[in-house]
Amino acid sequence: MARRSPDFNDMRMCVDRVVQPHHAMDAAVLAMNENPANEPPPIVLRPGEVLHPFRMALVTQKKWSNGRKLKVKFLDGSVTQKKQVQRFANEWSQFANVTFDFNGGATAEIRISFRQSGSWSAVGVDCLQTGSFPKTQPTMNFGWLRDDTDDVEWRRVVVHEFGHALGAIHEHQNPKGGIKWNLPRVYAAFSGPPNNWDKQTIDFNIIQKYSINQLNATEFDAKSIMLYHFDASLIIGGKATPNNTDLSAGDKKFIAQMYPKAGAHAIAASSTPRLALSAPADAAGAWQAPNAAAAPAAEFSGQRFRDVVKQLQKLRAR
């Protein structure tokens, strides 16, 4: 019997779980310590300009160190649920120089539950920030996967969430995507079951796009496991996105570039580009390079950011 086309009302989507704003600077320092490549280029300050360190935190990447063995701990779940997660999560390791130890114990970076609402995951190294993700709480949750859930759904959800855990974003929020939403239909659809989201949650998880400053955005991949199915009625032009249930060729290429099996390739500090705080943004929101003729008075570097955060932590500890 042919499998029916997916009904939008049957689709369940994960919710972005991000570090709380007041923990963002601490999370950025943890990210830089985990992988120096996460440190953003120095931001050029023109004479008289002031940069709040929160801006630096927003452009810090979330990648793990290349070759990392990530420890995983199940906080609950049946034998079948645990086996299914292991089975499908390891698909990423076929293409990325990252492996998973599912006997992670108390020091596990990734902690999994099946008991909370929805399916979601911390993005990349965000899970190290214990203010937003306490060590006794999950960093990943599978709210609707049960022992009798079919393998297609298990693969779709587990591979998707572990993509987040490795630092991948939702493809429909890729700034290079160009999806034009039918906003009244989007709000009506996602405010009802099975998601029951308020407007703020819909904006954050569906409508808003990431800044190119925040990620290594590839070209939009309509076949990506990180792209959910969206009904044609939700998109201006009436063309639905596909129901992706497996890694695409683009996913495999992207994760292999993020975590190359041949080993990480260091970039000389002298070749690191600078970001001009006062430079105009392009159409996608990326900072443009400063004019070489206009010499900067100062720059806000990753080390300076670390020093500022360290001082703030001391003040908070008083």
C-alpha positions as CSV (number, residue, x, y, z in Angstrom):
1,M,0.0,0.0,0.0
2,A,1.4,3.4,-1.0
3,R,2.3,5.7,1.9
4,R,0.0,8.7,1.9
5,S,1.3,12.2,1.6
6,P,2.1,13.8,4.9
7,D,-0.8,15.7,6.4
8,F,0.3,19.1,7.9
9,N,-1.9,18.4,11.0
10,D,0.1,15.2,11.6
11,M,3.5,17.0,11.6
12,R,5.3,17.7,14.8
13,M,8.1,20.2,14.9
14,C,10.9,20.8,17.4
15,V,11.2,24.0,19.4
16,D,14.5,26.0,19.3
17,R,16.1,25.8,22.8
18,V,18.5,28.6,23.2
19,V,20.7,30.0,25.9
20,Q,18.8,32.6,28.0
21,P,20.0,36.2,27.1
22,H,21.6,36.8,30.5
23,H,23.7,33.7,30.0
24,A,24.7,34.4,26.4
25,M,28.1,36.0,27.2
26,D,29.1,33.1,29.5
27,A,28.0,30.7,26.8
28,A,30.2,32.5,24.2
29,V,33.3,32.2,26.4
30,L,32.6,28.4,26.8
31,A,32.2,28.1,23.0
32,M,35.6,29.9,22.4
33,N,37.3,27.7,25.0
34,E,35.8,24.5,23.4
35,N,36.9,25.4,19.9
36,P,39.1,28.5,19.1
37,A,37.4,28.5,15.6
38,N,34.2,29.7,17.4
39,E,35.8,33.0,18.1
40,P,34.4,35.6,15.8
41,P,36.7,38.0,13.9
42,P,37.7,41.1,15.8
43,I,35.1,43.9,15.5
44,V,36.6,47.2,14.3
45,L,35.6,50.1,16.5
46,R,35.7,53.6,14.9
47,P,36.7,56.5,17.1
48,G,34.1,57.1,19.7
49,E,32.2,53.9,19.1
50,V,31.3,51.6,22.0
51,L,30.5,47.9,21.7
52,H,28.4,46.1,24.3
53,P,30.0,42.6,24.8
54,F,26.6,41.0,24.2
55,R,27.1,41.8,20.4
56,M,30.2,39.7,20.4
57,A,28.3,36.9,22.1
58,L,25.7,36.9,19.3
59,V,28.3,36.3,16.5
60,T,30.1,33.5,18.4
61,Q,29.8,30.1,16.7
62,K,28.8,26.9,18.5
63,K,30.9,24.1,17.0
64,W,32.6,21.3,19.0
65,S,36.3,20.7,18.7
66,N,37.0,18.5,15.7
67,G,37.5,14.9,16.6
68,R,35.4,15.2,19.7
69,K,33.8,12.2,21.4
70,L,30.6,13.6,22.9
71,K,29.3,11.8,26.0
72,V,25.6,11.1,26.0
73,K,23.4,10.1,29.0
74,F,19.8,9.0,29.1
75,L,17.9,10.5,32.0
76,D,15.0,8.1,31.4
77,G,13.5,6.0,28.6
78,S,12.9,2.4,27.7
79,V,15.4,0.0,26.3
80,T,13.9,0.4,22.9
81,Q,13.9,4.1,23.0
82,K,17.6,4.2,23.9
83,K,18.5,1.7,21.2
84,Q,16.6,3.7,18.6
85,V,18.4,6.9,19.5
86,Q,21.8,5.3,19.3
87,R,20.9,3.7,16.0
88,F,20.0,6.9,14.2
89,A,22.2,9.4,16.0
90,N,25.3,7.6,14.7
91,E,24.4,8.4,11.1
92,W,26.1,11.7,11.6
93,S,29.4,10.1,12.6
94,Q,29.6,8.4,9.1
95,F,30.4,11.9,7.7
96,A,31.6,14.0,10.6
97,N,34.7,13.6,12.7
98,V,32.6,13.5,15.8
99,T,31.5,10.3,17.7
100,F,29.1,9.6,20.6
101,D,29.7,7.7,23.8
102,F,26.3,6.6,25.0
103,N,27.6,5.6,28.4
104,G,28.5,9.2,29.2
105,G,27.6,9.2,32.9
106,A,27.6,12.3,35.1
107,T,29.9,14.3,32.9
108,A,27.8,13.8,29.7
109,E,27.5,16.9,27.5
110,I,24.3,15.6,25.9
111,R,21.5,14.5,28.3
112,I,18.4,13.0,26.9
113,S,14.8,12.7,28.2
114,F,11.6,11.4,26.7
115,R,9.3,12.9,29.3
116,Q,9.2,16.6,28.6
117,S,6.9,18.3,26.1
118,G,7.9,18.5,22.4
119,S,11.2,17.5,20.7
120,W,14.2,19.9,21.0
121,S,17.9,20.2,21.5
122,A,20.5,22.7,22.6
123,V,22.4,23.9,19.6
124,G,26.1,22.8,19.6
125,V,28.1,23.8,22.6
126,D,25.2,25.8,24.2
127,C,24.6,22.7,26.3
128,L,27.7,23.4,28.2
129,Q,26.1,26.5,29.7
130,T,24.7,25.1,33.0
131,G,22.7,28.3,33.8
132,S,20.4,27.5,30.9
133,F,21.0,23.7,30.9
134,P,21.6,22.5,34.5
135,K,23.6,19.3,34.7
136,T,20.7,17.4,36.1
137,Q,18.3,18.5,33.3
138,P,18.1,17.4,29.7
139,T,19.8,19.1,26.8
140,M,17.7,17.1,24.3
141,N,14.2,15.8,24.5
142,F,12.0,13.4,22.4
143,G,8.5,14.1,23.4
144,W,6.5,11.9,21.1
145,L,8.8,9.0,20.2
146,R,7.6,5.8,21.7
147,D,8.5,2.1,21.4
148,D,5.9,1.6,18.7
149,T,6.8,4.7,16.7
150,D,7.8,3.7,13.1
151,D,11.4,3.8,12.0
152,V,10.8,6.6,9.5
153,E,9.7,8.9,12.3
154,W,12.5,7.8,14.6
155,R,15.1,8.6,12.0
156,R,13.5,11.9,11.0
157,V,13.4,13.2,14.6
158,V,16.6,11.8,16.1
159,V,18.8,12.7,13.2
160,H,17.3,16.2,13.2
161,E,17.8,16.8,16.9
162,F,21.4,15.4,16.8
163,G,22.0,17.8,13.9
164,H,21.2,20.6,16.3
165,A,23.5,19.1,18.9
166,L,26.3,19.3,16.4
167,G,25.5,23.0,15.7
168,A,23.1,22.8,12.7
169,I,20.2,25.3,12.5
170,H,16.7,24.8,11.1
171,E,17.0,25.0,7.3
172,H,13.8,27.1,7.0
173,Q,15.5,29.8,9.0
174,N,18.6,29.8,6.8
175,P,19.1,33.5,5.8
176,K,19.8,32.3,2.3
177,G,16.5,30.4,2.1
178,G,14.1,32.9,0.7
179,I,10.9,31.3,2.0
180,K,8.1,33.9,2.0
181,W,5.5,33.0,4.6
182,N,1.8,33.5,4.4
183,L,1.7,35.0,7.8
184,P,-2.0,34.8,8.7
185,R,-2.0,31.1,7.7
186,V,1.2,30.4,9.6
187,Y,-0.1,31.9,12.8
188,A,-3.5,30.1,12.5
189,A,-1.8,26.8,11.9
190,F,0.8,26.7,14.6
191,S,-1.4,28.3,17.2
192,G,-3.5,25.1,17.1
193,P,-2.7,21.4,17.7
194,P,-0.3,19.7,17.8
195,N,2.0,22.6,18.5
196,N,-0.3,25.1,20.3
197,W,2.3,27.9,20.1
198,D,1.7,31.6,21.0
199,K,2.7,34.3,18.5
200,Q,6.2,34.9,20.0
201,T,7.0,31.2,19.8
202,I,5.8,31.0,16.2
203,D,7.9,34.0,15.3
204,F,11.0,32.6,16.9
205,N,10.7,29.0,15.5
206,I,9.2,29.7,12.1
207,I,9.3,33.3,10.9
208,Q,12.6,34.7,12.1
209,K,15.9,34.0,10.3
210,Y,19.4,33.7,11.7
211,S,21.8,36.4,11.0
212,I,24.6,35.3,8.7
213,N,26.9,36.7,11.4
214,Q,25.8,33.8,13.6
215,L,26.6,30.9,11.4
216,N,28.3,29.4,8.4
217,A,25.2,29.5,6.2
218,T,25.2,27.3,3.2
219,E,22.9,27.6,0.2
220,F,19.3,26.7,1.1
221,D,18.9,22.9,0.9
222,A,15.3,21.8,0.2
223,K,16.2,18.2,0.9
224,S,17.9,18.8,4.3
225,I,17.0,16.7,7.3
226,M,17.0,20.1,9.1
227,L,14.0,21.3,7.0
228,Y,10.6,20.3,8.1
229,H,7.6,19.8,5.8
230,F,5.5,22.9,5.4
231,D,2.1,22.8,3.7
232,A,1.8,24.8,0.5
233,S,-0.9,27.0,2.1
234,L,1.7,28.4,4.5
235,I,4.0,29.7,1.8
236,I,3.3,32.5,-0.6
237,G,3.4,31.0,-4.1
238,G,1.8,27.8,-2.8
239,K,4.8,25.4,-3.1
240,A,5.2,23.0,-0.2
241,T,8.5,21.9,1.2
242,P,9.2,18.2,1.1
243,N,8.9,15.8,4.0
244,N,12.5,15.0,4.6
245,T,13.3,11.9,6.7
246,D,17.0,11.3,6.0
247,L,20.3,13.1,5.6
248,S,20.6,14.9,2.2
249,A,23.8,15.1,0.1
250,G,24.0,18.7,1.3
251,D,23.8,17.7,5.0
252,K,26.6,15.2,4.5
253,K,28.8,17.8,2.8
254,F,28.0,20.5,5.3
255,I,28.8,18.3,8.4
256,A,32.0,16.9,6.8
257,Q,33.2,20.5,6.3
258,M,32.3,21.5,9.9
259,Y,34.1,18.4,11.3
260,P,36.5,17.1,8.6
261,K,37.8,13.6,9.2
262,A,41.1,14.6,7.7
263,G,41.6,16.9,10.8
264,A,41.0,20.5,11.6
265,H,42.7,23.1,9.4
266,A,44.0,26.0,11.5
267,I,43.6,29.5,10.0
268,A,46.4,31.9,10.7
269,A,45.4,34.8,12.9
270,S,46.8,37.2,10.4
271,S,44.4,36.1,7.8
272,T,41.3,36.4,10.1
273,P,38.9,39.0,8.6
274,R,37.6,41.9,10.7
275,L,34.1,43.0,11.2
276,A,33.3,46.7,11.1
277,L,30.7,47.6,13.7
278,S,29.8,50.8,11.8
279,A,29.8,49.3,8.3
280,P,26.4,49.0,6.6
281,A,24.9,45.5,6.5
282,D,24.2,43.8,3.2
283,A,20.8,42.6,2.2
284,A,21.2,39.4,4.2
285,G,22.4,41.2,7.3
286,A,26.1,40.4,7.1
287,W,28.7,43.0,8.2
288,Q,30.7,44.4,5.3
289,A,34.5,44.6,5.5
290,P,35.8,48.1,6.5
291,N,37.4,50.3,3.9
292,A,41.2,49.8,4.1
293,A,41.8,53.5,3.8
294,A,39.9,54.2,7.0
295,A,42.2,52.9,9.7
296,P,40.4,51.7,12.8
297,A,41.1,53.3,16.2
298,A,40.6,50.1,18.1
299,E,39.1,46.6,17.8
300,F,37.1,44.4,20.1
301,S,38.8,41.0,20.0
302,G,37.9,37.7,21.4
303,Q,40.5,38.1,24.2
304,R,39.1,41.5,25.1
305,F,35.6,39.9,25.2
306,R,36.9,37.2,27.6
307,D,38.4,39.8,29.9
308,V,35.1,41.8,30.0
309,V,33.1,38.6,30.8
310,K,35.5,37.6,33.5
311,Q,35.1,41.0,35.2
312,L,31.3,40.7,34.9
313,Q,31.4,37.2,36.5
314,K,33.5,38.6,39.4
315,L,30.9,41.4,39.9
316,R,28.0,38.9,39.9
317,A,29.8,36.7,42.5
318,R,30.0,39.6,45.0
